Amino acid sequence: MTPAQLLDDLLQGNPPTQRRAMAKAITLLESTRADHRASADELLTAMLPHAGHAFRLGISGVPGVGKSTFIEALGLYLIAQGHRVAVLTIDPSSTVSGGSILGDKTRMELLSVHDQAYIRPSPSSGTLGGVAEKTRESMLVCEAAGYDVVIVETVGVGQSETAVANMTDMFVLMQLPNAGDDLQAIKKGVMEIADLVVINKADIDVNAATRAQLQITSALQLLGMHGSAGHAHRNTEVWHPKVVQLSALLNQGVAEFWASVRDFQALQQHSGRFAERRQHQALSWMWERIDAGLKQNFRAHGRVQTLLPQLSQQVAAGQLAASTAARQLLGAYESKA
């Protein structure tokens, strides 16, 4: 199937045809074959005029916090409000076998069978930051197919999981009651870039959930006061991160959560920061692809391939410093093959 045929099915196909086209398009974008990459680039360029109209929501949190349960509750709520919801879930790849379970979809039994929802699990494949390498491209496929809310569920690896914040319109961090003390709450990293913090499973221990909400609220205020001038605590023209409680399992607090999301969206669009964030993300995406392309070209370089086995052996045997080997390989790459 050509890129033009794929795009036509994405835009005009009936639901079964469209879903098949989405699956084929994302598979094409995730392929590493050179001929597939050329077709993927053609498809991406053709999709751009039809994409970019959805609200992109990134959701992160430690494993076991209830991300999948929450996304299903949120997705069903949004569908009831007239939205079409696409969910891109990222599953960790094994460092031993390289495989992934891709099981997040099984936790969303009701949402996965709904006509107005599309769920696509993808392996992280060693990509850092809790997302897959082609998550950005997959979002464009969902948007071109007419889904107006795209949710990205990250792997859930901890405080360094910040990549999703650089590809979505709003970054939501999910926390558990009794997940840490005051010091844990003010640690730099994922906490300081969260636009909204959700205390999930609040029904298990109401007191602990309230205590966590107060601690994190104070921490976010402290981080905001010591951040950039644009995030000054009393500046009403910018969004100040909030902390909300909910129980995804009992479907409590979902409507209030979405109300906060809509408040955020309205404020960002009014101030112009929504468009600025998208522009910054597009440029970041370009440089990420450049970095990935340079690394791929480096490994395929003739002189690098010749020197790499010998230098790798010397580094492993402790005969050559890793930094020295790296400089020699870079020098070989910069020279003519």
TORNUFI-933956 format. One record per residue: residue in three letters; x, y, z of N, C-alpha, C, CB in turn. Coordinates in steps of 0.1 Angstrom, whole numbers, plus 5000, padded with zeros to 4 digits. Glycine has a CB too. Layout:
! TORNUFI-933956
AlaXYZXYZXYZXYZ ...
END
This chain:
! TORNUFI-933956
Met500849885000500050005000500950125000499050005012 Thr500650224991501450344990501150445001501250404976 Pro502050535004501650645014500350715010502850745015 Ala500150744997498950814993497650734997498950844978 Gln497750604994496650514998496350505013496850374992 Leu497450505020497350495035496750625040498750485041 Leu497150745035496550865039495150875035497350985033 Asp494750825024493350825019492450745029493250775005 Asp492950635033492250545042492150605056492850405043 Leu493250685060493250745073492150855073494650805076 Leu492050935062491151045062489751015059491651145052 Gln489450915050488150895045487650745048488150915031 Gly488450665052488050525054486950505065489250435057 Asn486150395063485250365074486050315086484250255069 Pro485450305097486150265110487150145108485250245121 Pro486650035103487549915102488749945093486849795098 Thr488450015082489550045072490450145078488950105059 Gln489950245085490750345091491750285102489950455097 Arg491150195110492050135121493150055115491150055130 Arg492849985104493949905098494949995092493349815087 Ala494450105086495450205080496350265091494650315072 Met495750295103496550355114497550255118495650385125 Ala497250125119498150025124499350015113497449895126 Lys498950015101499950005090500850125090499249975076 Ala500250245091501050365091502050375102500150485092 Ile501650335114502550335126503650235124501750315139 Thr503250115119504250015117505350065107503549885112 Leu504850125096505750185086506650285093504950245075 Leu506150375101506950475107507950415117506050575115 Glu507650305123508550245133509650155126507750155142 Ser509450125113510350045106511750115104509850005092 Thr512850035105514150085103514750065089515150025113 Arg513949995080514449975067514550105059513449875060 Ala515550115051515850235043514650265034517150225036 Asp514150165027513050195017511750235025512750075009 His511550175037510450215045510550355050510250115056 Arg511750395053511950535059511550635048513450555063 Ala511950605035511550705025510050715023512150655011 Ser509350595024507850605023507250675036507350455022 Ala507950645047507450705060507550855059508250655072 Asp508650905054508851055052507851115043510251085047 Glu507551045032506451085023505151095030506450995011 Leu504850995038503550985045503451105056503350855052 Leu504551125063504551225073504351365067505951225080 Thr504951395056504751525049503351545045505751535037 Ala502751435039501351445035500351455046501051315027 Met500751405058499851405070499851535077500251295079 Leu500951615076501051735084499851835083502251805080 Pro499351855071498151955070496951905077497851985056 His496851775080495651715086495951685101495251585079 Ala497151715106497451685120497551815128498751595121 Gly497851795141498051905149496851965156498752015142 His495651905154494451965159494051895172493351955149 Ala494751795177494351725189495051785201494651575188 Phe494451755213495151795225495951675229494051835236 Arg497251695232498151595235498451595250499551615227 Leu498151475256498251465271499251355274496851435277 Gly500351395281501351295285501051255300502751355284 Ile501151125303500851075316502050985320499551005317 Ser502651015332503750945337503550915351505051025335 Gly504350825356504250785371504950655373502750775375 Val505250625385505950495388505150375384506350495403 Pro505750265382504950145379504050105391505850025376 Gly502750075388501850045398501050155403502549985410 Val501250275398500450395403499050395397501250525399 Gly498850315387497450305381497250385369496450355392 Lys498350405361498150485349497150425339499550495342 Ser497250295336496350235327494850235331496750085324 Thr494650215344493350225350492750365348493250175364 Phe493650465351493150605350492850635336494250695356 Ile493750595327493550635313492250575307494750585304 Glu491950455312490650395307489450475313490550245312 Ala489550505325488450585331488350725324488650605346 Leu489450785322489450915315488950905301490850975315 Gly489450805294489050785280487550765278489750665274 Leu486950675287485550655286484750785290485150545296 Tyr485250865299484650985302484651085290485351055315 Leu485851095284485951185273485051145261487451185268 Ile484951015258484150965248482650995250484250815246 Ala482250985263480951025267480651175265480650995281 Gln481751255264481651395262481751435247482751475270 Gly481851335239481851355224483251355218481251485221 His484251315225485651315220485951175214486651345231 Arg486951175205487551055201488951045207487651045185 Val489350935213490550925221491450825215490150885236 Ala492750865213493750765210494750755221494450815196 Val495250635224496150615235497350545229495450525246 Leu498550605232499850545228500550505240500650645219 Thr500650375243501250315255502650265251500450205261 Ile503650295260504950255258505350145268505950375259 Asp505850035263506149925271507649905272505449795266 Pro508249875283509749865284510149745276510149855299 Ser511349755269511949645262512949575271512549695249 Ser513049445270513949375278515349395274513649225278 Thr516249425284517649435280518349305278518449515291 Val517649195281518249065279517749005265517748965290 Ser516448995263515948945250515549045240514748855253 Gly515349175244514949275235513549285232515649255222 Gly512749185238511349185236510549265246510849045236 Ser509249285243508349355251507049285253508049505246 Ile506349295264505049225266503949295259504749215281 Leu504049425258502949515252501549475258502949485237 Gly501549475271500349425278499449535283500649335288 Asp499749665281498949775287497549775282499649905285 Lys497449725269496049725263495149635270496149695248 Thr495649525276494749435283494149485295495549305286 Arg494849595301494249655313493149755309495449735320 Met492949785297491849875293490849795285492449995284 Glu490149705291489249615284488049685278488749505293 Leu487549785285486349855280486749955269485649925291 Leu487850025272488250135262488750075249489350215269 Ser489449955250490049905238489049855228490949785242 Val487849825232486849775223485849885218486049655229 His486050005223485150115220485450165206485250225230 Asp484350195198484550245184485250375184483250255178 Gln485150465194485750595194487050605200484750695200 Ala487650485203488950485209489950395201488850425224 Tyr491250435201492250355195493450345204492650425181 Ile493950225207495050205216496150135208494550125228 Arg497350185209498450125202499650115212498850215190 Pro500049995216501249975224502449965216501049845233 Ser503550025220504850015213505949995223505050155205 Pro506949925218508149895227509050015228508949775222 Ser509650035239510650145241511850125233510950165256 Ser512249995231513349965222514650035226513049985208 Gly514850045239516050115244516050265244517150065236 Thr514950325239514950475239514750525254513750525231 Leu515550615258515450675271514350775273516750735275 Gly513850795285512850905287511450845288512951005277 Gly511250715287509950655290509050655278509250735300 Val509550695266508750695254509450615243508450835249 Ala508750585232509350515221509950615211508350425214 Glu510850565202511550655193510550725184512550585185 Lys509450665180508550715170507250755175508350615159 Thr507250795188505950835195505450965188506150855210 Arg506251055185505851185179505151155166507051275177 Glu505751065157505151035144503750965146506050955136 Ser503750875156502450805159501350905163502650695170 Met501651005170500651105174500051175161501251205183 Leu500951195151500451265139499451175132501651295130 Val499751045132498850945126497450955132499350805126 Cys497450955145496150955153495451085150496450945168 Glu496151195149495551325147494951335133496551435149 Ala495651275123495251275109493951195108496251225100 Ala493851095116492651005116491451065123492950865122 Gly491651185129490451255135490351235150489251205128 Tyr491351185156491251175171491651305177492151055177 Asp490751365186491051495191491651505204489751575191 Val491851385211492551375223493551255221491651355236 Val494851285223495851185222496651175235496851215210 Ile496551055241497151035254498450945252496150965264 Val499550985258500750915258501050865272501950995252 Glu501050735273501350665286502750625286500350555290 Thr503650675295505050635294505350505302505850755301 Val506550465300507050335306506750345321508450315303 Gly507150445328507050455342508350415349505950375347 Val509450495347510750455352511250535364511650455341 Gly510650655366511150735378511350875375512350675383 Gln512250945382512451085382513051145369513251125393 Ser513651055361514351105349513451095337515551025346 Glu512151055339511251035328510651165323510150935331 Thr511351245315510951375312510751395297511951475317 Ala511051295289510951315274509551335270511451185267 Val508551275276507151295272506651435274506251205280 Ala507251515283506851655285507251735273507551705298 Asn508251695265508651765254507951725241510151755252 Met506951655242506151615230504651625232506551475225 Thr504251675243502751685246502451825250502351585257 Asp501151855250500651985254500552005269499352015248 Met500451895276500351895291500951765296498851915295 Phe501751785307502351675313501751645327503951695314 Val501251525328500551485341501451385348499151435339 Leu501751405360502551315369501551245379503751385375 Met501551115379500751045389501550995400499950925382 Gln501051015412501750985425500750895433502151105432 Leu501350825443500650745452500650815466501250605453 Pro499650795474499750835488500850765495498450815496 Asn501550835504502650775511503850735502502250645519 Ala503950805491505050775481506350835485504650815467 Gly506450925495507650985499507451095509508351035486 Asp508551155513508451265523508551395516509551245534 Asp508751505524508851635519510051655510508851745530 Leu511151595513512351605505512151535492513551545513 Gln511551425492511251355479510451445470510551215482 Ala509551515476508551595468509251715461507451645476 Ile510351765466511051875460512251845452511351975471 Lys512451715450513651675442513451725428513851525442 Lys514551765422514551815408514251695399515851885404 Gly513851725387513551625377512151625372513851485383 Val511451515373510151505367509151595374509651355367 Met509251615387508351695395508251835390508651685410 Glu509451895387509452035384508952075370510852085386 Ile508751965362508151995349506751955347509051935338 Ala506151895358504751855358503851975357504451765370 Asp502851965348501852065348500652045357501252085333 Leu500451915360499451865369499851745376498051845362 Val499651735389500051615397498751555402500951645409 Val498651425400497451345404497851245415496851265392 Ile497151255426497351155437496251055435497151225451 Asn496650935429495750835426495550735438496150755413 Lys494550655437494150565448493950635461495350455449 Ala493350755460493050835472492050765481492550965468 Asp491250675476490250605484490850505494489250535475 Ile492150465491492750365500493050425514494050305494 Asp493650545514493950615526493750765524495450585530 Val492550805528492250945526493151045533490750975531 Asn493551015545494451105552495851105545494651055567 Ala496350995541497650995534497551075521498050845532 Ala496451055514496251125501496251275503495051085494 Thr495551325514495451465517496851515521494451495528 Arg497551435529498851485533499851495521499451375544 Ala499751395512500551405500500251515491500451275492 Gln498951555491498551665483499051795488496951675482 Leu499051815501499551935508501151945506499251935523 Gln501751825508503251825506503651865492503851695510 Ile503051805482503451825469503051965464502751725459 Thr501852015469501452155466502552255471500052185472 Ser502952235483503952325489505252315481504252285504 Ala505652185477506852165469506752235456507152015467 Leu505652225449505452295436505552445437504152255430 Gln504952495448505052645450506552685452504252685462 Leu507252605460508652635462509452625449509252535472 Leu509252525441509952515428509552625419509652375422 Gly508352675419507852785411508552915415506452795411 Met508652935428509253065433510753075429509053075448 His511352955428512852955425513052925410513552855434 Gly512052925402512152895388512353015380511052815383 Ser511953015367512053125358511153235362511853085344 Ala511453355358510553475361509153455356511153605355 Gly508953385345507653365339506753275347507853305325 His507353205357506553125366506453175380507152985366 Ala506653305381506453375394505153325401506553525393 His505253305413504053245420502753325419504453225435 Arg502853455419501653535420501253585406501853655429 Asn501953535395501653575382500453505377502853555372 Thr499353575375498053505371498053485356496953595375 Glu499053525349499053505334499653375330499753625328 Val500153305340500753175337500053065345502353175339 Trp500252945340499652835347500552795359499452715338 His499952765371500652715382500252575385500452805395 Pro501152485385500852335386499952315398502052255387 Lys498952225396498052195407498152045411496552215402 Val497652015422497651875427496151835430498551865440 Val495751725424494351675426494351535431493551695413 Gln493351495438493151365443492051295434492751355458 Leu492251165432491151085425491350945428491151115410 Ser490350865424490350725425489950675411489450665436 Ala490850625403490550585389489750455390491850555381 Leu489950365400489250245401487750265404489850155412 Leu487550365412486150395416485550505407486050445430 Asn486350555397485850655388485550785395484750605380 Gln486250825405486050945413487051045410485950905428 Gly486651165407487551275405487951295390488751255413 Val487451205381487951215367487351345361487451095359 Ala486151385363485551505358486351625362484051515361 Glu486651625375487351745381488751745375487451725396 Phe489351635372490651635366490651695352491251485364 Trp489651655344489451715330489151855331488451635323 Ala488451905341488152045342489452125344487252075354 Ser490352075352491652135353492452135340492552065364 Val492352025333493052025320492552125310492851885313 Arg491252145310490652245301491052385306489052235301 Asp491152415319491552545324492952565319491552545340 Phe493852465320495252475315495252515301495952345318 Gln494452435293494452455278494052605275493552355272 Ala492952645281492452785279493452885282491152805286 Leu494152875293495152975298496352975288495552945312 Gln496752855284497952845275497652905262498452705274 Gln496452885257496152935244495953085244494852865238 His495353135255495153275256496453355257494353305269 Ser497453295264498753365266499653345254499453315278 Gly499353255245500253225233501253115236500853345229 Arg501353065249502352965252502052825246502452955267 Phe500752805243500352675236501152665223498852665235 Ala501052765215501652765201503252765203501252885193 Glu503752835213505152845215505652705219505552945226 Arg504952635227505352505231505452405220504352445242 Arg504452415211504352325199505552355190503052345191 Gln505852485188506952525179508352475185507052675177 His508452485198509752435204509852285203509752485219 Gln508752215205508752075204509052025189507352015208 Ala508552095179508852065166510352075163508052155156 Leu510952185168512452195166513252095174512852335170 Ser512752065186513451955193513351825186512851945207 Trp512151795180511951675173512951665161510551665167 Met513151775154514151785143515551745148514151925136 Trp515951805159517351785164517451635169517651885174 Glu516451585175516451445179516651355168515251405187 Arg515951375156516151295144517551315139515051335134 Ile518051435139519451455134520451375143519851605135 Asp520251385156521151305165521051155162520751325180 Ala519851105160519650965157520250925143518250925157 Gly520051015133520650985120522150995120520151095110 Leu522751085127524251095128524750965135524651215136 Lys524150915145524650795152524550675142523850775164 Gln523450665135523250555125524350565114521850565119 Asn524550685109525550705099527050675104525550845093 Phe527250715117528550685123528850535123528550745137 Arg527850465128528050315128528250255115526850245136 Ala527650315104527750255091528950305083526450285083 His529750395089530850445082531950345080531450565090 Gly532550335069533550235065534750225075534050245052 Arg535450335077536550335086536250305100537350465085 Val535050355105534550325118534350175120533250405121 Gln533750115110533549965111534849895111532649925099 Thr535849945104537149875104537849885118538049935093 Leu537750005124538550025136537749985149538850175138 Leu536449975148535649955160535949825167534249955156 Pro536049705160536349585168537649585175536449465158 Gln538749645169540049645176539949745188541149695166 Leu539449865186539349955197538449915208538950095191 Ser537449845204536549795215537249685223535249735208 Gln538049605217538749505224539749565233539449405214 Gln540449665229541449735237540849805249542249835229 Val539649865247538949935258538449835268537750015253 Ala537949715263537449615272538649555280536749505265 Ala539849545274540949485281541649585290541949425271 Gly541249715290541849815298543149865292542149755312 Gln543349845279544549895273544450035267544949795262 Leu543250075266542950205259541750275267542650195244 Ala541950405269540850475276539650485267541350615281 Ala538450475272537250485264537150625257536050465272 Ser537550725264537550865257538450875246537850975268 Thr539650805247540650805236540150735224541950745241 Ala539550615227538950535216537850615209538450405221 Ala537050685217535950755211536450865202535050825222 Arg537550935206538151045198538750985185539151125206 Gln539350865186539950805174538750765164540750685178 Leu537750715169536650675160535950795154535550595168 Leu535750905162535251025156536151085146535051135167 Gly537451075148538451125138538351045125539851115143 Ala538150915127537950825115536650865107537950685119 Tyr535650895115534350935109534451065101533250945119 Glu535251155107535351285100536251285088535851385110 Ser537051185087537951175075537151105064539251095078 Lys537651115052537051055040537150905041537651105027 Ala535950835038535950685039536850625028534450635037 
END
